[in-house]
């Protein structure tokens, strides 16, 4: 299992008490992929730039696709640029992958045995491992989940992370999610102002 998959499963199952914005989740998933690739030494960080390492196949297909999409010519991509490029629609890609693997199912209505649009995580060792990691208070998973709006957890967990590269990635994810929220708020204000113009005095 990967941090990205654990995060996606947590978003659907373990901490599903609130709706999660797909854009916020996608940015967090892209950050989780960078952290996973750091762990496998498929990349390293030079400041805020992602420097690709050796080419080898990852155990996870989505993570392998992420590794293949790394910019391999200098000047290398910044973590922020990666988040926006790789993160586009990434939550949908993870949902589709898990559905294809049979790890996510469409729930059936209680009274009408027809599949609904609601999805649920199928019981599996992967689901249990993600739940255990979440319950253990893993600081990286907790910070990514909090940033994506899955759950509220104390920010002190950042102090537990000693790897500076991981801290850099987590900070970039936080900045990107904040920027996305600012864009949403600006759009809401603009739409409200447009509606007021049409309503008139």
C-alpha positions, 0 to 999 in steps of 0.5 A: 500500500502507498500513502496516496492509497491510504489517504484515498481510502481514509477519505472514503471510509475511515473519516467519511463523516464530512464531504471532501472536496475533490480538488483538495483531495487531488492536491493532497494525493499528488503530494502523497505520491511525491512522499511515496516516491521519495521513500522509494528513492525514485526522486529527491528534492533539491530545495523545492525542485523534484529531481528524478532518480533511477527509473524502476517500476513501482509496486503500484500502477498509479505510483508507477505512472506518477514516476513516469511523468516526472520532468527529467530535464533541468530545470526540474519541476517544483513541488508546487508545479507538480501538485497542480499538474499531477493533481488535476483529476487525481482523486477520480483516477484513484477511484477508477483504479480502485473500482477496477481492482474491485476494492470499491463497490457501488452501494445498493439501495436499502429497499430497491436493489439497484446500484446507486451512485454512492461508493463504498470501500470493499472489505480487504487487507488494504482497507484494514491497513489504511484504517490501522495507519489512520488509527495509529496517528501516522503524522504524514497521513494525518497532516495530508488528511487534515489539509484535504479537509477529511478530518481535523487533527492537531497540527503538532504532528508536523513536529514529529516529522524529521525528514525535511523533504517530506516537510517541504512537500506537506507545506507545499500541499497546504499552500496549494489547498489554501490557494485553491480555496482562495480561488473558490472564494474569489469566484463566489464573490464575482458570481454574487456581484454578477447576480446583483448586477442583473437583479438591479437596484 
